[in-house]
Every structure is written in structure tokens, then in C-alpha cells.
Amino acid sequence: MTIRHQIELETISFVILAAFISSFFVLRSNQNFQQQFHINFPIIAGNSTQNVITPISNPVSKVDTASQISPDGTKMLIMKTTHNIDGTLTYVISAADGSGLNEKQLYTTKVKGSESMSVPFNAWSPDNKYLFVHKNGNDALVFRATGEPIASGQTYFDVADLFREQNKKDMFSEATGWASETLLIVNTVKADNTKGSSYWFEVPSKAIIQLSSEF
Amino acid sequence: MAKRSYLKLHLKTYLLAFFVGVVVFVGGKYFFPPKPPCANSLTCQSDLSEKIENGAIGMFQGHQVTAPKIDIAFDSTKHAVLGANVPSAQKHVYVDLASQTLYAYQGDTKIMQTLIASGRWGKTPVGNFHIWQKLRSTRMAGGEGADAYNLPNVPYVMYFYHDFGLHGAYWHDNFGHTMSHGCVNMRQVDAESLFNWADGPKDGSLGTAVSVCDKFTAPNICVQNNPINPIN
């Protein structure tokens, strides 16, 4: 092989190498740009103990009357708590229009002083047809906003009870809110008290659907 | 003499290789530019204009959603603007991704605090921005497969970075948890209040400032890891 041939070979090799290296840098710089914006996992993975922060405009606090406006502002959930002389509590749950007028009672119950009910921030389904309240911090009761029975002979669905009946693996932990007009998002705990899967609870059918990602 | 000629040829080879490298890099950047960041992969490429489509049916997570009817004439009869009783001062919106909470400040006065839902299927960009466009309503569409969504009449949109915006969400009620493709979802009541208070760009001045923080403690105490455009 002559020197000329050798140099020609070297030249071709260098040019090909340079082209590859440059292409790599183009690819790499574009990838770096994209990586700023796309991820395949949630920012907050499985945060089951996240505190609900009350908005200024619609305060929800542990007072005798708690309320929560619907996301579109047209409805209001009102919970009145009466502290009875015998130490028991009487809860009255009502739905009203956005200004708090035209109240319609949905449910009344008298419980021991050790039991509690509260109104969550995400109480209303997006179409205002359903609403849920927390009970004892480990249960959720789902009502029809019109006050009609949610099913034959049932004023409400007790979601923790339905989980016990239908899902042997995980136990109800909390309902975070509504994924759609009929799907309540439910977090669970396993028997060993570690975090379980998240589920959809489908309200009309009472179906429980396991999710691939956690809320 | 032969050695000199040999070196000269080598030098030419190196220079040619360098030249080819530069040409490929510049050409590559020109012909294969990076895709712009998008919260809504379909509409952000095609249309960010105002759109009211009353009666249209939307789709989110495989479920049909009825979009709320929007009547612009009714808007003007609604309640007072946030911060009307607070002295006029610089407006600043802070989004705390850690607690999924939005804070609106007028000067030092906090005039709003509410839960939001930020990016779950796409990251909400952390950084310091200004509202560059306000739309009463638009359509947002994107995602793929089971994650595909197409939502008409998305209300009270305040874009702050490309098509990443603050806006009302009528298709879910799960605020306080990540639930979006990168935008900042708010309840419609909250989005309406914020929309009526916040400013878009006007007469050469920037719109209301929006800071997206990994963690927010107080005005100007906004922890940002790898922000897109940090405050200098």
C-alpha cells in the first residue's frame, strides 16, 4: 500500500468518524432539551399523607358548620355538627345552591363523640351529581346530591365496607377525589400497614378497578 | 521533503474531518430541530386560539365528558375581582408543586390560596414566567392511547410558558394531587377568580408573574431545582 493510499484511507476514516461524532452531539443536545419537559412518572409518587390545604375563599374547618363549594361554584355541601349534652354528635349533611340557599337535607346521623365526619376539598363529582364525605378518617360515604337513594334501599355507599366485601387484598385508606364524573379515586393500605394500590371506585356500579399508578 | 508532504496531507485530513464534523452538526441542528415543549401535544402545535364550542363532547382517560356551556354575556354580571380592596401592587402567582397549592399575591398581600393539580403525565415546568396569553376558553388535546384526551371549552386559560397554562378543569375533581399533562389545573371557581385578577401582556408590559416552585415558603422564597429561566 502506498503512502497516498494510506492517507486516503485515513482521510475517509476521519471524515466518517467526525460525521458520527457530530450526529451524536446533535442527538444528545436535542435529547437534553426534551428531557426538561417529559417524564413518565408523577412528580409526587404515592403521597398518601398529603395535607389538604384550605382555600381562603371557601374555608373548611372543624367548626359547627363546614361547607364546600362545587368546582363550578353552582352547588354547596353543608355539614352541620351539633355537640349534644350526652357527648354524642349529630351530623346533618345538606346540599344547597352555590350561595348556600335552597338547602336540601341528604342525611342525618347521631354518633359517639369519638367518631367524626368531615367535608373534603374534592367532595363534589365534576358534574355535581354525587358527593362524598370522610368518616373517621378511614372511610368515605358517597351520596347522590339530589337526596335520592344512591341504590335501592341505600342512602349512601360506604366505600370502606364495599372494599372489605369486594377486595380482600387491600383495605380502604382514603378517597382523594374524583377522576371523572363517576370515578372516585381511592388509596389503600395493605395488611402490613404499608401503602397499597390506588383504585377507582365506580359509583353507579360499585365496581372497584385497580390502577397502575398511585395517587 | 517527503516527510513534509506527508505531514501536510495529514493536516489536510484533520481539517477536512473537522470541517465535515461542523457541517454535520450545523446541518443536523437545522434539519432536525428539537420539538418545542408541549403540555398538550396536539393543540400546542396547531392552535392556541380562543374557542368556545358549546355542546361539544370531550374525552379524558377513556371517558366522555360534557363540556360546560360558556356564555360570555353572563361573565360580566359575575362577582367582584379578587384583590379589589387591596392596594394596587405588583401581582405574582406562585405554584408550589410539593403541596399542590397555588398562591396569588398582590404586593405582600396574599389574596388567594387554593389546591391545584399539576403535571402527572408530563412535568410542569419549574421556573419564572409571565402570563403571555389569556383565553376565556380553548380546546386542549394530546396524549396517546388510553392517555389520549380531547377537551373543548377549557375555561379561564392563562398561558405562562409555551402552552403550559393555569386553567380551570371541569373533567375531574382531584385537586391537591397531580392530575394534568403539565398544565396547572384549578377548580373552575378558582380559575375564574384568578383569571379576572391576573393580567396578560398589555401596552408593552409583561403579564402577571408566575413562579413554579418545587417548594414555596413565602414570596421570593421559592425553591427551584433546575429552573428553565432562573431569576438572575
Interface residues (C-beta under 8 A of the other chain):
Chain A: I3 I7 E10 T11 F14 V15 L17 A18 A19 I21 S22 S23 F25 V26 L27 S29 N30 F33 Q34 Q36 F37 H38 I39 P42 I43 I44 N47 Q50 N51 V52 I53 T54 P55 I56 S57 N58 I69 P71 D72 G73 F121 N122 A123 W124 S125 P126 D127 T176 G177 W178 A179 S180 E181 L183 I185 S213 F215
Chain B: A2 Y6 L9 H10 K12 T13 Y14 L16 A17 F18 V20 G21 V22 V23 V24 F25 G28 K29 F32 P33 P34 K35 P37 C38 F60 Q61 H63 V65 T66 P68 L97 A98 S99 Q100 T101 K110 I111 M112 Q113 T114 L115 S118 G119 R120 G122 K123 T124 P125 A169 Y170 W171 H172 D173 N174 F175 G176 H177 T178 M179 G182 R187 Q188 V189 D190 E192 S193 N226 I228
